[in-house]
Amino acid sequence: AYYVQNGFLSAQVKTSHKLSRDRDSVRIAADISEGIRTFIGSVSYEGIPERLGADVVKISAELEAKPYNSGIVKDAVPRIKGLLASEGYIYAQVKEKTEFSTDSSKADIVFTADVKNMAETGQIYVAGNLNTKERTVRKLLKLQEGEPFSVLELSDGLRNLRNQKIFRSVSSYTSDTGSDTDTLDVLDSVEEYPPYYFQASGGYESFV
């Protein structure tokens, strides 16, 4: 497994052992045939929107000229899907294809994206806010109605709300995403901390 993870896809390992005369120790020998080491050659993309070019170039730089490891290559697929989702392509599918050279010394990788339709942010509803103005919640949420629905922006917006320290809980719900709908409505639900107040017999007041 160690050799395969480092590009030696056809490595063979045989082990043997020999007990000492007193049988109180053992000598282990490993006979290793590494074979040809495979390196990642070119990494290319099909169906990726141009504005994501700089982001996928970073993935290419991490892969190219490195020892071939199928696990690392497959791990790039959800990363690319995440980049697409951040731009509104939440239904995009990404497939990976590896083409080996004749002598298996090089592996070229092609990632193909089926972008489908872009999801748009529909109506944004805010619930649970009693003291905090709705426009404040909307501003911190970052999503804008009518713009591409971005999972990344939604996540950042929820983090913004939590960082204000005025809400006990923050959660978000979207309309059904199972039908490849073009528009997603968003419900942002918040729970504010209650304004605790008490008055002592001596007249001392404290607000928390």
C-alpha positions as CSV (number, residue, x, y, z in Angstrom):
1,A,0.0,0.0,0.0
2,Y,2.9,2.4,0.8
3,Y,4.4,1.9,-2.6
4,V,1.1,2.2,-4.5
5,Q,0.4,5.5,-2.6
6,N,3.7,6.8,-3.9
7,G,3.3,6.0,-7.5
8,F,4.6,2.4,-7.8
9,L,1.4,0.9,-9.1
10,S,2.9,-2.5,-10.0
11,A,5.2,-2.9,-7.0
12,Q,5.5,-6.4,-5.6
13,V,6.6,-7.2,-2.1
14,K,7.6,-10.6,-0.8
15,T,8.7,-11.3,2.7
16,S,10.5,-14.2,4.4
17,H,11.7,-14.9,7.9
18,K,14.2,-17.0,9.6
19,L,14.4,-18.0,13.3
20,S,17.7,-17.8,15.2
21,R,19.3,-21.1,16.4
22,D,18.0,-20.5,19.9
23,R,14.6,-19.5,18.4
24,D,14.6,-16.3,20.6
25,S,14.7,-13.9,17.6
26,V,13.6,-13.7,14.0
27,R,15.2,-12.1,11.0
28,I,12.8,-10.7,8.4
29,A,13.7,-10.0,4.8
30,A,11.6,-8.1,2.3
31,D,12.2,-8.6,-1.4
32,I,10.8,-5.6,-3.1
33,S,10.3,-5.1,-6.8
34,E,9.3,-1.5,-7.3
35,G,8.6,-1.5,-11.0
36,I,7.9,1.7,-12.9
37,R,7.0,4.8,-10.9
38,T,4.1,6.7,-12.3
39,F,3.9,10.5,-12.0
40,I,1.0,12.8,-12.8
41,G,1.5,14.6,-16.1
42,S,-1.1,17.1,-17.3
43,V,-4.3,18.0,-15.4
44,S,-7.0,19.5,-17.6
45,Y,-10.6,20.4,-17.2
46,E,-13.7,20.3,-19.4
47,G,-16.9,22.2,-18.8
48,I,-15.5,24.4,-16.0
49,P,-16.7,28.1,-16.2
50,E,-13.9,30.5,-17.1
51,R,-14.3,32.5,-13.9
52,L,-13.2,29.4,-11.9
53,G,-10.0,29.1,-13.9
54,A,-7.7,30.5,-11.2
55,D,-9.2,28.2,-8.6
56,V,-8.8,25.0,-10.6
57,V,-5.2,26.0,-11.5
58,K,-4.4,25.7,-7.8
59,I,-5.6,22.1,-7.9
60,S,-3.5,21.4,-10.9
61,A,-0.4,22.8,-9.2
62,E,-1.0,20.4,-6.3
63,L,-1.3,17.4,-8.6
64,E,1.0,17.8,-11.5
65,A,4.5,16.2,-11.4
66,K,3.5,14.4,-8.1
67,P,3.6,10.6,-7.7
68,Y,0.3,9.2,-8.9
69,N,-2.1,8.4,-6.1
70,S,-5.7,7.5,-7.1
71,G,-7.0,8.6,-3.7
72,I,-5.6,12.1,-4.0
73,V,-7.0,12.4,-7.5
74,K,-10.4,11.3,-6.5
75,D,-10.3,13.8,-3.5
76,A,-10.1,16.6,-6.1
77,V,-13.6,15.8,-7.4
78,P,-15.6,17.1,-4.4
79,R,-13.3,20.1,-4.2
80,I,-14.2,21.0,-7.8
81,K,-17.9,20.4,-7.0
82,G,-17.5,22.7,-4.1
83,L,-16.0,25.5,-6.3
84,L,-18.9,25.1,-8.7
85,A,-21.5,25.1,-5.9
86,S,-20.0,28.4,-4.6
87,E,-20.9,30.0,-8.0
88,G,-24.4,28.7,-8.0
89,Y,-23.9,25.4,-9.9
90,I,-25.1,23.3,-7.0
91,Y,-26.3,20.5,-9.3
92,A,-23.0,20.1,-11.1
93,Q,-21.5,16.6,-11.5
94,V,-17.8,16.1,-11.9
95,K,-16.1,13.0,-13.3
96,E,-12.4,12.1,-13.4
97,K,-10.6,10.2,-16.1
98,T,-7.0,9.0,-16.0
99,E,-5.0,8.2,-19.1
100,F,-1.7,6.3,-18.6
101,S,1.2,6.4,-21.0
102,T,2.3,3.3,-22.8
103,D,5.0,2.5,-20.2
104,S,2.8,3.7,-17.3
105,S,5.4,6.3,-16.3
106,K,2.9,9.2,-16.7
107,A,-0.8,9.7,-15.9
108,D,-2.8,12.5,-17.5
109,I,-5.9,13.6,-15.6
110,V,-9.0,15.0,-17.1
111,F,-11.8,16.4,-14.9
112,T,-15.1,16.8,-16.8
113,A,-17.9,18.9,-15.3
114,D,-21.6,18.6,-16.2
115,V,-22.6,22.0,-15.1
116,K,-26.4,21.9,-15.8
117,N,-28.4,24.9,-14.7
118,M,-27.4,27.6,-12.3
119,A,-29.5,28.1,-9.2
120,E,-30.7,31.6,-8.3
121,T,-31.5,32.9,-4.9
122,G,-35.2,33.4,-4.6
123,Q,-37.0,34.9,-1.6
124,I,-35.1,35.3,1.7
125,Y,-37.3,35.0,4.8
126,V,-36.1,35.9,8.3
127,A,-37.7,34.3,11.3
128,G,-37.1,34.5,15.1
129,N,-35.8,38.1,15.3
130,L,-37.6,40.1,17.9
131,N,-35.2,43.0,18.6
132,T,-32.8,42.7,15.7
133,K,-34.0,44.4,12.5
134,E,-34.5,42.2,9.5
135,R,-32.4,44.4,7.3
136,T,-29.4,43.8,9.7
137,V,-29.9,40.0,9.4
138,R,-30.1,40.2,5.6
139,K,-27.0,42.3,5.4
140,L,-25.0,39.9,7.5
141,L,-26.4,36.9,5.6
142,K,-24.6,38.2,2.4
143,L,-26.9,36.4,0.0
144,Q,-28.9,38.7,-2.3
145,E,-32.2,37.9,-3.9
146,G,-32.0,37.4,-7.6
147,E,-28.3,36.6,-7.6
148,P,-26.7,33.2,-8.1
149,F,-27.2,31.0,-5.1
150,S,-23.8,30.4,-3.4
151,V,-23.4,27.7,-0.8
152,L,-20.1,29.4,0.2
153,E,-21.7,32.8,0.7
154,L,-24.5,31.2,2.7
155,S,-22.0,29.5,4.9
156,D,-20.1,32.8,5.4
157,G,-23.3,34.7,6.1
158,L,-24.4,32.2,8.8
159,R,-20.9,32.6,10.3
160,N,-21.3,36.3,10.3
161,L,-24.5,36.0,12.2
162,R,-23.1,33.7,14.8
163,N,-20.1,35.9,15.3
164,Q,-22.3,38.8,16.4
165,K,-22.9,37.0,19.8
166,I,-26.5,38.2,19.9
167,F,-28.1,35.0,18.7
168,R,-28.4,31.8,20.7
169,S,-28.7,29.8,17.5
170,V,-28.6,30.4,13.8
171,S,-29.9,28.0,11.1
172,S,-30.9,28.1,7.5
173,Y,-33.2,26.1,5.3
174,T,-33.7,26.2,1.5
175,S,-36.5,25.0,-0.7
176,D,-36.4,21.6,-2.3
177,T,-33.2,21.1,-4.3
178,G,-34.0,17.6,-5.6
179,S,-35.7,18.8,-8.8
180,D,-32.9,20.8,-10.3
181,T,-35.0,23.9,-9.7
182,D,-33.6,27.3,-11.0
183,T,-34.6,29.2,-7.9
184,L,-34.0,28.5,-4.2
185,D,-35.9,30.3,-1.5
186,V,-34.0,30.7,1.8
187,L,-35.4,30.7,5.3
188,D,-32.9,32.1,7.9
189,S,-34.0,31.2,11.4
190,V,-32.4,32.9,14.4
191,E,-33.0,32.8,18.2
192,E,-31.9,35.8,20.1
193,Y,-30.5,35.7,23.6
194,P,-33.2,36.9,26.1
195,P,-32.5,40.2,27.8
196,Y,-32.0,38.9,31.4
197,Y,-32.9,41.5,34.1
198,F,-33.2,41.4,37.8
199,Q,-33.4,43.9,40.7
200,A,-32.0,43.3,44.1
201,S,-33.7,44.5,47.3
202,G,-31.0,47.2,47.8
203,G,-32.0,48.8,44.5
204,Y,-29.0,47.4,42.5
205,E,-29.8,46.7,38.8
206,S,-27.9,44.5,36.5
207,F,-28.4,43.8,32.8
208,V,-26.7,40.8,31.1
